Amino acid sequence: MQVPDQIEREVVIDAPVERVWALITEAEHLGAWFADSGAEIDLRPGGALVMHWAEHGTARGRIERIEPQRLLSLRWAPFTEPGGAEPTEGNSTLVEFTLAAEDDGTRLRVVESGFAELACPDEQKLENLEGNTEGWTMEFGHLVEYAGRVAA
């Protein structure tokens, strides 16, 4: 079975780039629209990211690259063990957010890649891909709604 390697989603948010950047990089915001039970983020290359969900548990990540108000790249591990696994090449995917001004708003694009290289059976790779494909659509909906009601 050939497992697709990446997911791509984008949305235009009715907020300036600076505000959207804050919504995706500050723990208080990330823990509200994305991780429903809080988040911690050390916003620097190599910094840790920890996200908590009531239903799914904890996921751990590591910041890979930052270009303020333009790019946030991180590696995150799926919900494989209590407390979340530390991300490694074989157990994680790479998530890249890019931001660009568009009219009075911001075009936010996410590309999550590395599903084909996960060290698990193809059925699990496909389950992760399908779950995250649905998840990004849902989470971007949450972000648009959140951006409309909270100041960054």
N, C-alpha and C positions, 0 to 999 in steps of 0.2 A: 504494500500500500504506500502510495506517495502522499505524505502529509504536507500540506501547504506550510510555508515557513513564516508568513507574516500576516498581520492584520493592519489595515490602514483605515483611519476614520478622520473626518474633519468637520468642524462646525464653526459658524461665525457667531461670535458673542457680542452683544450690544454693550461693550465696555472697552475703554482704551487698553492698549498693550500693557501698560504699567499695572493696571488693576488686575488683568487676567494673570499676569506673572505672579502677583501676590497670591491670587487664589490657588495657583498650582504649586507654589513653593513655600508657603507659610503654614506651619502645623495647624494653627487654629482653623484655617480655611480647608486645608486638605482633609482634616479630620471631621469636617462637617459635610462636604458634598461628595467625597469619595469614600473614605473609610468611615463608616457610620459610628464607630466607637472610639475615635481619636487617632491621632498620628503624632509622630515625632520625626523631625528632619534636621540633619546637620548639613546645611546647604553649602557644601564644598566638595570638590573631587575627592573621592574616597570616603565621604561622610555617610553615616548610616541613616536609613529610612526605615521606620517601623510603623505599620498601619494595622489597625484593629477593626474587625467587623464582628458584630453580635452573632451573626449566623455562620460566618466562615472561619473565625479565629484570627490569627495574626499572620501577616506576611512581612518579610524582611527584605530590604533592598539596600543598594549601595549607589551613591551618586557617581556617575562616570564622567560627565562633562557638563559645564555650565557656561552659557554665554548669556549674561543677564538680559532679560526681556526679549530673548530670541530663541534660545535652545536650553532644554533640560533633558539630559540623557541619564537614565538609571537602569540598573539591572535588578530584577526582583525574582524571588523564588516563590513558587506556588505554595498553597496551603498543604504541605506534606507532613508536617509534624507539629505537635503542640508547641506553641510559642514561636513558630515559624523557623524555617531553615535559613542559614546564612547563604546568600546567593553565590554560586560558583558557576563555572562555564557549563557544566553538565546538568544543573538543576534549575536554571533560570533563563528568563528571556530578557531582551534588551528593549526598553521602552524609551522612545524619543518624542518629546513634545517640541514642536516648532510653533512660534508665534509670529504673525505678520499683521501690520496695520491694514485694515480694509475699510474704507470710508470712515465712519465714526466708531467702528468696532474693531474686533480682532479676529482673524482667522487662526484657529487653533487646530493643529494637525497632530495626530498621534500615529506612530508606526511602532508596532510591537513585533519583534522578530526573534527567531531562534527556536521556534517550535520543533522544526525538523531535527535539531541537534540535541534535544532533551534526551537524557539518559534514562529512558523508560520505554515500555512497549508502544508501538504505533497507535494502538487503541487509546492509550492514555494521552499521547501527544495530540491526537485528534480531539479528545474530550477537552483538553486544556484550550486548544485553539477555538473550538466552538463555544465554550463557556466564556472565554475572554472576548470573542467577537460580539456576543450578546451583551457582555458586561460593558464594553466601551460605548456601545450605543446607549445603554441605560445611564452610565455614569456621565456621559456628555449631556444628556437630558437633565440630570441633576445639577451639573455645573451651570448650564444656561439658566435654570430656574434660580439657583443660588446667587449667581451674579446679578440677577435682577432685583434681589431683595436685600443684599448685604453690601455694606461699604468695605472696600479693601483698605 
